[in-house]
Amino acid sequence: MNFITTLFFCVLPLFYAPFQGCYSAATPPGDHTSSVVLPVTGNVYPTGYYHATLSIGNPPKSYFLDIDTGSDLTWLQCDAPCTKCTPAPHKPYKPNKELVECMDPLCESVHWPETHQCQSPKEQCDYTVQYADDGSSIGVLVKDSFSLQYINGTVAKSVLAFGCGYNQEVPASMNPPYTDGILGLGLGKASILHQLRELGVTRSVVGHCLSAKGGGYLFFGDQLVPSSGVVWTPMSTTEIEKHYSLGTAELFLGGKTTRMKGLPIVFDSGSTYTYFSGEAYKALYSMLMNDMKGKKVYITNEDKSLPVCWKGSKPFKSIYDVKNLFEPIILKFKKSKFQLNPESYLIISKNGNACFGILNGSEVGLENINVIGDISFQDKIIIYDNEKQQIGWTPANCNRLPKNFFLFINSMDDDDDDDGDGEPDSASLCKPYGSNLGILPPYCTAN
């Protein structure tokens, strides 16, 4: 596929102090065996994303980061100073003077697939990331301490590299406040997950359990992977580089094939909704409309939540009022299937209509790629196991945090909240059928 690329030829020097030192060791335990758990806040509708709270800096401060398995780079809005920072739940991060050098392999990973060149070995590592929804971040890679809690209650403090974003753009259709940044959990070396493995903090396994009622949890490491009941599918290393690709699938509605085969499938928690390529979307939409004939629901144009919505004789209060009218959508792989029951592709809007949470990916430039997003992950544990090169899923109650999880309460400075409560205005966070879609762009140099 053709990826969106955006090159910026002007950057600002962040610091004038020299690069300082290497990664510090994680403490404890350093044997890859422990897991980290983070509570998650958010929902598919009306918020439009799920975020985790990360404790960063010394002393640590709280930041809300959008969970994104579709991109590698973690970045925070950064007072470096800010050229353009957007309204967010917390004040911009104030960086220390520990920069990532241009010659660092992490810098090369962030710039992939562009050619990476350095004018001098000690210069700072600048970055630009451009998202499919026209959002972007420009900044420089820095290092600082992340405080992460193991499931046994102990805390690991690890120095990790991330983006100090001093110039952000957001889609015009989105309303503030936004999150403080992005938590990149992709496959590249710059990913927080890869860095934690290199430091011996956890194995390279990440999982999320997103509740349809809102909230859930995120984990690093394999201690919370269920011992049974998980459907595993090998990761594809040939379909789409550096993204969580499951290879190709055939698309069904109920027991009937749409005749769409060989569809490249990617899992991306940075996408609010699910996107099928143009031809597959049209085939599915046609079959769905045919299937709805004679049922007591009607297409409505009065709801702008999503492009396709149905209304009944009275407003629907929940998905359970309407789910029996819709068939499951099924993706069949060679040795497994991923099933989207109606609650995994419909939302009930504020007007009480049932809206179709699967969109035409061709309209946002995805071409032949099919992206499975948060709406289809709800009430499932989704596991990305980079150690065994496989992706798994199983139904779960995502309203409950895992057993033995100690809620981490630290001495963070809560005075950073712009509005005093530390929580964004969830009712106004997402644009209509908005998505991060980190799957689409690469990272490119800002030099």
N, C-alpha and C positions, 0 to 999 in steps of 0.2 A: 504494500500500500504506500501511497505518498503521504508522508507525514507533514504536518504544518511546521514550518521553521520560520523563526524570526530572529534576525541578527541586529544587535545594537552595537554601534561603533564608538560609543562614548560611555565611559564609566568614571566613577568618582573614586579617588583613593580613600580608603576607610581609615587607615591608621598610618602613622609615620614611624611607629616602633617596629623593630625587627620581629620576625617570627620566633615564637618561644616554644621550644621543646616538643615532645612527642605525646602520644596518648598516655594517660595515667592508667594504672591497673584498676580493674573493677574490684570492689570489695563487698562482702565475700560472695560466692565461694570460688569462682574461677574454674569450675570443672564442667561447665555446660549443662549441668544436670537440673538446675533449678529453673522455675518459671516465674515470670512477672505478670501480674494481673492489673489492669486499669479499668475502673468503671467508665462507662460510656454514657453520654447524654445526647439527646436529639431524636429525630424521627424522620420518616420519609415525607410526611405531610402534617403540618404546613412548614416545618423547619427546612427540610430539604437536604439534611446531612446529619451524620453522627460525629460527635467530637469526643476526644479523650483529653483529660487534664494532665499536662506534663509539668514536672517541677524542674526548673532549669536555672542554673546560676549558683553563685555562692555569696550570700545566702540564697537558697532556692526560692523562686517565685513561680506562681501558677500561670500557665498559658493554656488556652483552648486551641487544640489542633484538629483540623478536619482529617479523619482517618482515610488514607488513600493508598490502596494496594496497587493502583494503576500508575504510580509514579515513584521515583526513587528519592528525590530531594525533599528533605524536611527543611522548612524555612519558617522564620518568625519575622514579623514586622520589627524593624530595628532602628533605634535612634543612633544613626551613624555619622551625621544626623540624617533625619528623614528628608528625602527630596519630595516624596509623595507617599504618605501613610494614610490608610483609610480608617474610618471609625471601627473600633474593636472593643471587646470586653475589658481588655487590660491595656495599660500604657505600653508603648513599644519597648522591646527588650534593649537594655543597655549593655553593649558588648564589652568584654575585656579585650586585651590586646593580643590574644592568641589566634593568629591567622593560619589558614591552610595555605601552604605554598603552591605556586603554580605548577611545580614539578611533582607534586604529590599525586599518586595514582587515583586518589579520590577526586581530584580536580579533573583528571582525564576522564573519569567515569561520568562526571556531571556534564562534560562537554560532548559526550558521545551523541550522535555519530559524526559530529563535525571534527575536522582535523584540529588537534590541540597543539598550540604553539606558545612558547614562553619567550619573552624578550630577555628575561634574566631569571635564574633559578629561584631567587628569593622574592620575586614579586608576588602580590596577592592573587588569589584565585577568584576571579570575577565570574558571575553566572547570569544567565537569563533563562527563565522558564516561561513558556507561552502555552496556555491551555486552550482547548477547543471552544470554550464559551467566551473567548476574547479576554479572559483574565490573564494576568501575568505578574511576575515578580522579577526585579533586578536587584542584585546585591553581590555580596562577597561571602566566601566560605570562612567560617570561624569555628572555634572549638570552645566548649564550656562543659561544666558538670551537669549531668542528668541524674536525679535521684529517683531510683526505681525500686519498688518494693517487691520482694519475693513473696510467694504464697505462705511461707512460714513466718512472715512478719519482719524479717531482717531487710535492710536497705542496702542496695548497691549504688555507689556513686561512681559513675563512669564518665570520662571525658569523651564526648562525641562531636563529630563535625556536622555542621548544619548551615543553612543559608541565613545570613543577616540581610533581610530584604529592606532596602531603603527607598524603593520605588515600586509601588503596586498599582495595578489597574484592575478594576472589577467591572463586570457587565453592567451597562446602564440600567438594565431592568431589575437589578438586585437592590435591595434596601438595606441600609445599615441597621444595627452593627453587624460585622462579619466576625469570623473567627480570628484568632491572632496569627494563624498561619496554617501550614499543611504538614501532616505527619506522613512522610513518604516511606512506604513499606514494600516497595518493589524489589526487583531482582538484582539491581546494580550494586556496585561496591559502595556507593554513597548512601545507600539505604541504611536507616537506623538498625534494621534487623541484621544486615550483614556486619555492621560495625560491632554490634553486641556479641555476635558470634566470634569475631576476631579477637575480642577482648576476653572471651571466656565467660561472659555473663550468662548467656543462654544458647541453646541450640538454635539453628536457623529455621525456626518454625513459628508461624504467626497464625492466630485464629481470632475470629470475631463471632459474637453471638448478639445479634441486633433484634431487639424486641419490637413487635408490631405496635405495642402500647407505648413505645418510647423507651430509650435507655438500652442497657445491655452491658456487655463487657468485652474487653480486648485482652489477649494474652500473647506473651512471647515465651517460647520454649515448649516442650512436649509433655509436661506433667499433666496438663488438663485435657489432653487428647483422649477421647473415650476409648476404652479397651475393646469395645465391640459396637456393632451397629453402624459404623461409618462406611459410606460408599466411597471408594477410592478410584481416582482416575489419574493415569500418568500425565505429568506435565509434558506439553509439547515443546521441544527445543528447536523446532524448525518452522513453526507457523508464524509466530510474531516474537521477535527477539526482545528480551528484557521485560516481558509482560507475562502475567499468569495465564498462559494459554493452555486450553484443554484439548487442543486438536480440533477435529471437525465433527459435526453432529448432523443428524436428520431431525427435522422439525415436524411435530405432530400436534394436532388439536384433538383432545380426547383420544379415541382409537383410530383416528383417520390421519393419514399422512398429508402434509401440505405439498408434497412432491419436492420440497426443498431439501437437498442433501449437500454434504460437503461444506457446511457452514462453519467457518473458523470462530471459535468461542473463546472469549476472554472474560475473566472475573475481575471486576474493578469496583472496590468499595468507595472510590471517589466519585462514582456516578450515582445520582439519586435514583434514576429510572433505568429500565432495560431497553437496549437499542438493538433492533434487527436491521440488517442491510435492506436496501430498498425493495428488491424482488421478494425476499422472504417476508418482509413486513406486509407488502401488498397481498401476498398469498394468504398469510395468516388473517389479515383484516377481512378479506373477502369471505373466507370460511367462517369467521366469527360472526359476521353480519348475517350470513345465510343461516347459521345455527340459531340466531336470536329471533328469527321470524316466528311469529305466533306466540311469543312469550310476552308477558305483560310489562315490558319495559320499552322505552322509546328514546331514540336519539334526540339529544337536546343541544342547542347552540347557546343556551343561556349561561353556561358555566365555562369560565376561561381557565380553570385549573389545569386542564389537559385538553388536547385537541378533540378527543373522542369521549363523550360522556353519555350515560343513559339515565333517564328519570323514570320513576314509578308513579303509581297513583297518589302516593304520599312520600315525603322525603325518607330516604334510608337513614337509619340511625347508626348502623354498623355494617361491616362487610357480610355479616352472617344473615342479614336480611335479604341478600341477593346472591350469595355464593352458589346456591343450588341451581341457579339458572345458567351458570357458566361451566364449561368443560375445562379440565386441566390442560395446560400446555406442556409438552414433553420434548426435551432434547435427548435424543438417543445417540450415545457414543458407542464405540466398538464393544465395550464390556460393561457399560453402566448407563444409567439414565438420570437426568436432572429434571425433576417434576416441579412445575409452577402451578400450584393450585390457585383458584381465583383470588385468594387473599395474598398471593405472591405476584399478582399483576394488576390488581384493582385498588383504587383508593376511594374512600367516601369523602367527597368535597364538603366544604362548609355549607353548600346549598343542598346537601343531602342527595347528591347524584353519585352514581357509580362511574368512575372515570378510568379509562384504559391506560395503565402505567407502562405500556410498551410503545416505543416511539420509532419513527423512521430514521435510522442512523445515517442514511444518505443525505438527509437534510442538514446534518451538522458535520458533513465531511468524513464520515467513517468508512465510506466506500463498502468493501465487502466484509468488514469486521463486525462481529456481533458481540455486544458488550452486556454482560449480566451485572446489574447494579443492585443497590440496596433494597429496592422494593422486593426483589426476588430472593434476597438473603434473609428476610425477616423470619424469626423463630426457627432458625437453623444455625448450628455451629458450622462455620466454614473454616477449613484448615488448609493452610498453604505450607506444605512440608518440603522445604528446600533440601533437607538432608536426604530424603528418599525420593525426591523429584516427583511428588504426587500431590494432588489436591483432593480433599475429602469433604463430605457433608453428611449431616444427620439432623433430624428434627430435634428441637430442644426447647426447654422453657428458659427463654432469655431474660425473663423478669427477675430471676434469682441469680445473685452472684455465686460463684463456685464455693463449695464448702472449704473451710480452713482459710478463707481469704480475710486478712486483717485490713480493715480500712485504714489507709495511710493518712494520719493527721500530723502534719509537721508545722514548723514555725514560720511558714511563709508569710510574707507581708501582704495582707489583703487590702492595703490602702491603694493598690494599683488599679482597682476596679474603677472604670470610668463612671459608672452609674451607682457605685456603692454596694451592689449586690453580687458582682462577679458573674452574673448570668446575662447572656444576650437576650434580646427581644425575639424569642423563637417564632413568634407569629409573623414576622416580616423578613425572615432571612433568605428565602429562596425566590428566584425568579420563576415565572410560569414554566413548568417542566424543565427546571434548571438542572445542570449537571457540571461537575468539575471536569469530567471526562479526561482524566490524566492519561488515559490510554493513548490519546491521539498524538501529542507532541513529543519530540525529543528534547533534550536539553542542549543548548548551544552556547558557544562562547560569547561573551559580551565585549570582547576586545576588538 
